Amino acid sequence: MAGLASALMGVTFAPGTAAANDFEGGPQEEIDRTWTNGLVYLPDGDGGHIKQTISAFEAAGATLPEGVGPTLPTIVQLHGCDGLGSVPKRSAIIFSSAGYAVFLPDSFAREHKPTSCNPLIPRGSLHREVLGWRQAEADNALTNVRKFDWVQPENIFMAGHSEGAITTATYVGQPVAGRIIEGWPCHAGWEEYIGLNSPKDEPVLALYGENDPWFPDPIFDGHCGDFMDEHTQGTSVVYTSPDRLHDDHYLLYVKKVQDIVFAFLDEHKTPQQ
């Protein structure tokens, strides 16, 4: 994964202004498409996972696999700027194999989807208003997962990587059991991208490589811990040289990071009767 991280760099913040309504999520039918065309990963009861599209899962009755449940803790997982590629799918497998239901809305299911990054150059920040779109998609996903009677409502977490991490950090809306922010320093050149918008008592775990190649500009200097002074349950983990993760963008593939994440989840899950 170090090779992937070293290929992802060059995020800049383009000048310009945007009207307030540009930061909304767009038509509801577009937001709904990101849900129905998304993915769900469920534990299979034997340490593995089952993957389906959310539309197929709902069409089949939205029930858990035989021998799993009767209820599950749940993660709404938000992908990066290049969509549902290998990184979010790998993370979903890690979470679902450990006993979580994982729902991944697909921002690219929109019929109108402006490009927000080009990972091949690479370059980000091509669509400033995407943050409002992603926040609306996250809120819609949280609403939808609460409709399933097997979801533990007090154990719904939000996790995001890269652009999904920005969304996770800045989302304002429904309460969650905790937020996991991976690959984002919470510092930026656009004001609506900066900091943490979670309630002060909501658990937050931020994971970041100090020399993350996506964020070389000085405006990104720092990490999410800089905004946790008033958070009663906030933790920021920053990997610095010579740790091999100091220049990685994706971190969850390493077991020691998984251990930190699952310790966070275990600490903030409400025990079930």
C-alpha positions in Angstrom: 0.0 0.0 0.0 3.0 2.3 0.3 3.1 2.3 -3.5 -0.5 3.4 -3.6 0.1 6.3 -1.2 3.2 7.5 -3.0 1.2 7.8 -6.2 -1.5 10.0 -4.5 -0.3 13.5 -4.1 -0.8 17.1 -5.2 -4.0 18.2 -3.5 -4.5 21.9 -3.8 -7.3 24.3 -3.1 -8.5 26.2 -6.1 -9.5 29.8 -5.7 -13.0 30.9 -6.2 -16.3 31.3 -4.4 -19.5 29.3 -4.3 -23.1 30.2 -3.5 -24.6 28.8 -0.3 -26.9 26.5 -2.2 -24.0 24.9 -4.0 -23.1 23.2 -0.7 -26.4 21.3 -0.5 -26.7 17.7 -1.5 -28.6 18.0 -4.7 -32.0 16.4 -5.6 -33.2 13.7 -3.2 -33.5 11.2 -6.1 -29.8 11.7 -6.7 -29.0 11.2 -3.1 -31.2 8.1 -3.0 -29.3 6.6 -5.9 -26.1 6.7 -3.8 -27.8 4.5 -1.3 -29.6 1.9 -3.5 -26.5 1.5 -5.7 -24.2 1.2 -2.8 -22.8 -1.9 -1.2 -23.5 -3.8 2.0 -21.0 -6.2 3.6 -22.3 -8.6 6.3 -20.5 -11.1 8.5 -21.2 -14.7 7.4 -21.0 -16.2 10.9 -17.7 -18.0 10.2 -15.2 -15.2 10.2 -15.8 -14.1 6.6 -18.1 -11.8 4.9 -21.0 -11.6 2.4 -21.2 -8.7 -0.1 -24.3 -7.5 -1.9 -25.6 -4.3 -3.5 -27.9 -2.5 -1.2 -30.7 -2.7 -3.7 -30.4 -6.5 -3.9 -30.2 -6.8 -0.2 -33.4 -4.8 0.3 -35.2 -6.6 -2.5 -34.4 -9.9 -0.7 -36.0 -8.7 2.5 -32.9 -7.0 4.2 -32.4 -9.9 6.5 -29.3 -11.2 8.1 -27.5 -14.4 7.0 -28.6 -17.5 8.8 -26.7 -17.8 12.1 -25.8 -14.2 12.3 -27.4 -11.8 14.7 -30.1 -11.3 15.9 -28.7 -7.8 15.9 -25.5 -6.2 14.7 -23.4 -3.1 15.3 -23.2 -1.1 12.1 -20.7 1.1 10.3 -21.7 3.6 7.6 -18.4 3.8 5.6 -17.6 6.7 3.2 -15.3 6.1 0.3 -12.6 8.5 -1.0 -12.8 10.8 -4.1 -12.3 7.9 -6.6 -15.3 5.9 -5.4 -15.8 2.3 -4.3 -12.4 0.9 -5.3 -10.1 -1.4 -3.6 -9.5 0.7 -0.5 -13.1 1.0 0.8 -13.9 -2.6 -0.1 -10.8 -3.9 1.7 -11.8 -1.9 4.8 -15.4 -3.2 4.6 -14.1 -6.7 4.5 -12.0 -6.0 7.6 -15.0 -4.6 9.5 -17.6 -7.1 8.4 -15.3 -10.1 9.0 -15.1 -8.8 12.6 -18.9 -8.9 13.1 -20.1 -5.5 11.8 -22.7 -4.7 9.2 -21.0 -2.2 6.8 -22.9 0.0 4.4 -21.1 1.9 1.7 -23.1 4.5 -0.2 -21.8 5.1 -3.7 -21.4 8.8 -4.6 -20.6 7.9 -8.2 -24.1 6.4 -8.6 -25.4 10.0 -9.2 -26.4 10.7 -12.7 -24.7 14.1 -12.5 -21.3 13.6 -10.7 -18.7 16.3 -11.3 -15.1 15.0 -10.9 -13.6 16.0 -7.5 -10.1 14.5 -8.0 -7.8 12.9 -10.6 -5.8 10.2 -8.8 -3.7 9.4 -11.9 -2.1 12.9 -12.1 -2.8 13.0 -9.2 -4.8 16.1 -8.1 -7.7 16.8 -5.8 -10.0 19.7 -4.9 -11.6 19.9 -8.3 -15.2 20.2 -7.0 -15.4 22.2 -3.8 -19.1 21.6 -3.4 -18.7 17.8 -3.2 -18.4 18.1 0.5 -22.1 19.1 0.8 -23.0 16.3 -1.5 -21.1 13.7 0.5 -22.6 15.0 3.8 -26.1 14.6 2.4 -25.3 11.1 1.3 -24.0 10.2 4.7 -27.1 11.6 6.4 -29.3 9.6 4.0 -27.4 6.4 4.7 -27.7 6.9 8.5 -31.5 7.4 8.1 -31.8 4.3 6.0 -29.7 1.9 8.2 -31.9 2.9 11.2 -34.9 1.4 9.3 -33.6 -2.2 9.7 -34.9 -3.8 12.9 -31.7 -5.8 13.4 -29.4 -2.7 13.5 -28.4 -1.8 17.0 -29.4 1.9 17.0 -27.0 2.9 19.7 -24.1 1.2 17.9 -24.1 2.9 14.5 -20.6 4.3 13.7 -19.4 6.5 10.8 -16.0 5.8 9.2 -14.4 7.6 6.2 -11.2 7.6 4.3 -9.8 10.6 2.4 -12.7 12.6 1.0 -14.9 10.3 3.1 -12.8 11.2 6.1 -13.4 14.9 5.4 -17.1 14.2 5.3 -16.9 12.2 8.5 -15.1 15.0 10.3 -17.4 17.8 9.2 -20.8 16.1 9.2 -23.5 17.7 11.3 -26.7 15.8 11.9 -27.7 12.5 13.4 -25.7 11.3 16.4 -23.5 8.3 16.0 -21.7 6.0 18.4 -18.3 7.3 17.1 -16.4 8.6 14.1 -13.3 7.2 12.5 -11.4 9.7 10.3 -8.6 8.1 8.2 -6.2 10.0 5.9 -7.3 13.6 6.6 -5.5 16.2 8.8 -8.6 18.4 9.5 -6.6 21.4 8.2 -7.5 23.0 4.8 -7.8 26.1 2.7 -11.6 26.2 2.5 -13.3 27.1 5.7 -16.0 24.5 5.5 -13.4 21.7 5.3 -11.6 22.7 8.5 -11.9 21.1 11.9 -14.4 18.8 13.6 -18.1 19.3 13.7 -18.9 16.3 15.9 -20.5 17.0 19.3 -17.9 17.5 22.0 -18.9 14.3 23.8 -19.1 12.1 20.6 -16.2 9.7 20.4 -13.7 10.5 17.5 -10.6 8.5 16.3 -8.4 10.2 13.8 -5.6 8.4 12.0 -3.0 10.2 9.9 0.4 9.8 8.4 2.4 13.0 9.1 3.8 13.1 5.5 0.6 11.9 3.8 1.5 12.6 0.1 -2.0 13.7 -0.7 -1.5 16.8 1.5 2.0 18.4 0.9 0.9 22.0 1.0 1.5 24.0 4.3 -2.2 24.7 4.6 -2.6 21.1 5.7 0.0 21.2 8.4 -1.2 19.7 11.7 -3.7 17.0 12.4 -7.2 16.5 13.7 -6.0 16.4 17.3 -5.5 20.2 17.0 -9.3 20.5 17.2 -9.9 18.1 20.1 -9.2 20.3 23.1 -12.8 20.4 24.1 -13.6 16.8 23.0 -14.0 14.5 26.0 -13.5 11.4 23.9 -11.2 12.4 21.0 -8.1 10.5 20.0 -5.6 11.5 17.2 -3.0 9.0 16.2 -0.3 10.5 13.9 2.4 8.2 12.4 5.8 9.9 12.1 9.1 8.8 10.6 10.6 6.3 10.8 7.3 4.5 11.1 6.5 3.1 7.7 3.0 4.6 7.8 4.3 8.2 8.0 3.8 8.7 4.3 0.9 6.4 3.7 -2.6 7.7 2.8 -4.4 4.4 3.5 -3.6 3.0 7.0 -6.2 0.3 7.9 -4.4 -2.4 6.0 -1.8 -2.7 8.8 -2.8 -4.8 11.8 -1.5 -2.4 14.4 -3.9 0.2 13.0 -6.7 -2.3 13.0 -6.0 -3.0 16.6 -6.4 0.7 17.5 -9.6 0.9 15.5 -11.2 -2.2 17.0 -10.2 -1.1 20.5 -12.0 2.2 19.8 -15.1 0.4 18.5 -15.1 -2.0 21.5 -14.7 0.9 24.0 -17.6 2.8 22.6 -20.1 0.0 21.7 -23.0 -0.3 24.0 -23.2 -3.8 25.3 -26.3 -5.8 24.3 -28.5 -7.8 26.6 
